[in-house]
Structure formats: C-alpha cells, structure tokens
Amino acid sequence: MDPPATSGPQEHGRHRPSRSLDHAERAEYERLRRTLGMRNRRLRLWGASLLLLLAVLMAPITVVATWVNSEVTDTDRYEQTVSPLARDPAVQNLIINRVTDALVHKIDVRKITDTLADTLADHHAPRFLVDAARSLDEELKGGLRTGVRYTVARVVTSDAFAKAWDSIHRGAHTAATNVLTGEGGGALEVKGDTITLNVGTVIEELQKQLIGVTLVGAEGIPGADKSIVLVHNDHLSEARDAARWLSVVAPWLPAAVVVLAGLGIWAAPSRRVALMAAGIGIAAMMCVLLIALAVMRQICLDAVPPASSSQDAAAALYDTLVRFLRQTILTVLLSALLTVIAGYLYGHGRGAVAVRAAAARYVETAGHALARTGLKSGAVGQWLRTHRPLTTGVVIGAGILVLLLWNYPTPASVALVLLLVMVALAILGVLAAAAQRSNAE
C-alpha cells in the first residue's frame, strides 16, 4: 500500500500532490516573472531618478546657502572675505577721491584770493598783480587738491588704515549680518536697495593728520557719518530676504543632498550608472551657477553710477565678496567630475578596462621588484591581497570623509586628498603583489 501524499498545497484541508509544470505553464510562469521584474526595475528606476533629480536641483542652493551661512556665522571667514577690500587699489582710489573732493569743496578759494588781492591793493601793489591774484582760483584749487590728495593717499594706503578696516569687521556683530539684514553700523551696510561703504570710522585717522596741514578746520573734515554708495539695485531687498532664509536652512541642506543622492544610487538598478548620473548632474548645475555669478556681476556693475572709480570699486567689491563662493563651486565641480571618472573606470568600457589593466600591471611589477630586494610583506601582504575590495573601499571612504570634515575645502585640497588616496592604494597594491611573489617562490 502506497503511503499517502503529504506534500503539496492544501485545499479545503486536503493535500494535493505536487507535480512539475508543463511547457505552457512554465512559459507563463517565466512571462509573469519577467513582467514583475520589469515592473520592479521600472519602479526602482523612477524612484532613483526622482531622488537624484532632487539632489541635483538642491546642489546649487546648498552651495549658496552654505556660503551665506559661513559668512554670517564665522567672523574669521568674513574678515578673510572683506579684508582685501581695504588693500584693493580701486577701493582705495575711490575713498581717496571722495575724501579729497569733500575737503577741497570745504575750502573757500574765492575768499582766499580776494583776501590776497585786497592785501596787495592795501600795500599799493601794481594793478596787474592785484588782478592776477583775483584770478588764481583754479590754480590755487589745483594746488590744494594735489596737496590734500597726497596726504589722504598716504593715510588710506597705510597699514593703519588696513588695521582700522579689519578691526571694524571684528566687532561684536559681524558686518556680514549688516549686509543681509540692514541692521547695525558696520563698514558695509545695506540701506533699502543700496549697498553703502561707511568709511567714517576709518578716516578718523585723517582728522588727526589733516588738521593743520590743510586750510580746513577740524569741523570741516568728513567724519564718522561719511558713506559712499557702491551699488543700487531695485531687487536687493528680495535678495537680502532670500539670503536670510537660506542662512537658516543652510546647516541641513548638505546632509539632505548627500542622503537623497545616496538613496537614489542605492535604489537604482545600476548603481554605477546612477553614481555617474549624479556626478554629471551636479557638475552641470555648478557650471550653471558659475554662469549665474558672471551674469549677476554684470547686473551689479550696470547698476553702479557711471564714474569709473565707482565702477572699478564695485567690481572689486563683487569679486572679493564672492571669491569664496566661486572657490566652493569649483571645488564641488571638481569633486563631481572625479566621481564621474571613478564611476567610468569601474565599468566595463574598453578604456576603463585598459586603464585598470595598466594600473594592475604597474603595481604587480613594483610588488615583484620589492619582493626581489628581499623585503617581504608576509601575512600583512597576504591579508591585503585577500581583502583588496575591503581595503580599497576603506581608503576611498577615508578620503571622502576627510573632505566632508574639511572646514572649507578648495580645489587644491581635493587634488591633495585624491593624490593621497591614489598613493595609499598604490602602496597597498604593491604590498599585496609582493606577498604573491613571495608565495610563488
């Protein structure tokens, strides 16, 4: 008597004997499996694409917000940003011209020439000398301008001027906050839609040096309320509000971009392709941001009064204030391009395979040469050879971590970390190859 069948699916409490699928059933099963697999792949692709798109679109906002936040919260960083302005020839020339004009304007040249002519007339000087004295207005004003300008230039280009400038920006409240909020009384202020350069505190030194040198009394020398309009733009208030909002969310944006990009790469059917896509997208957005900076520069210069000195000073102001932003953009751009190159080199393309083969050949040659010298890597080299993927991942991850923890990375720091990672990988590869040579012998 045959034993009862105990395997197979149950139906209404009874066992049904299992059987193999016939050809038609197996074909249907494979078709359903492919359909489900395609649906799953399509769902992963759409999800990964959405996550990567969000990360790419947020990348430029993150860069700008991080820059704004650093300028507002880090006094040292802001001082590094604005300190070169006091030493910039265009800004110095603008201040010298404005202060010189203000001083010469205070001098009543006509009164001086009339007094001189009256004095000559009282002493019975010839008529032509009296008339000549009354016509010395322009000559006297030109001589006074030359003398005053020389004295003002000596002060403005001195170390005392630069130190006074720097001390202004290390006050209790950073001048960067004044730019963004319009509050406070720092050297660089936003009043409505106008950026003004307050030079009053700096040129107090002029009051000490010019009294007695010029024909103007102490009360006639420009004081602490002197300001120079650098830029006027009708949309400055909106930009200031946006910058204020960005400074609030800035600390969270980099982490959000990293998480979104990581999730998108993890969810993608091909993670290597997703990694390259993220790198290309972020690099493209950095290029767009560089173009936007150039366009904004031209817009700001177009809003400046047509005086050449103001144009030069405004250009120096813009280039100086955004130079760290431009540096950050270039750093992210370089990092994104290196990510794309790394993703390509880990692929199956002919060029990638050739590069990997050449690198492996050179490393093995160096390892064999090391072994022939009698220097053996022993168990360490064998472990490195066995766990090469792990050690490679650790070294690359350490390089990425160093860049993430770097306060203000630059393209040079990215290149340095890349060089150190490549050297570390080469050394580990040579030690592993040396162990292989030793075992072969």
Secondary structure, 3 states (H helix, E strand, C coil): CCCCCCCCCEECCEECCCCCCCHHHHHHHHHHHHHHHHHHHHHHHHHHHHHHHHHHHHHHHHHHHHHHHHHHHCHHHHHHHHHHHHHCHHHHHHHHHHHHHHHHHHCCHHHHHHHHHHHHHHCCCCHHHHHHHHCCHHHHHHHHHHHHHHHHHHHHCCHHHHHHHHHHCCCCCCHHHHHHHCCCCCCEEEECCEEEEECCCCCHHHHHHHCCCCCCCHHHCCCCCCEEEEEECCCHHHHHHHHHHHHHHHHHHHHHHHHHHHHHHHHCCCHHHHHHHHHHHHHHHHHHHHHHHHHHHHHHHHCCCCCHHHHHHHHHHHHHHCHHHHHHHHHHHHHHHHHHHHHHHCCCCHHHHHHHHHHHHHHHHHHHHHHHCCCCCHHHHHHHHHCHHHHHHHHHHHHHHHHHHCCCCCHHHHHHHHHHHHHHHHHHHHHHHHHHHHHHC
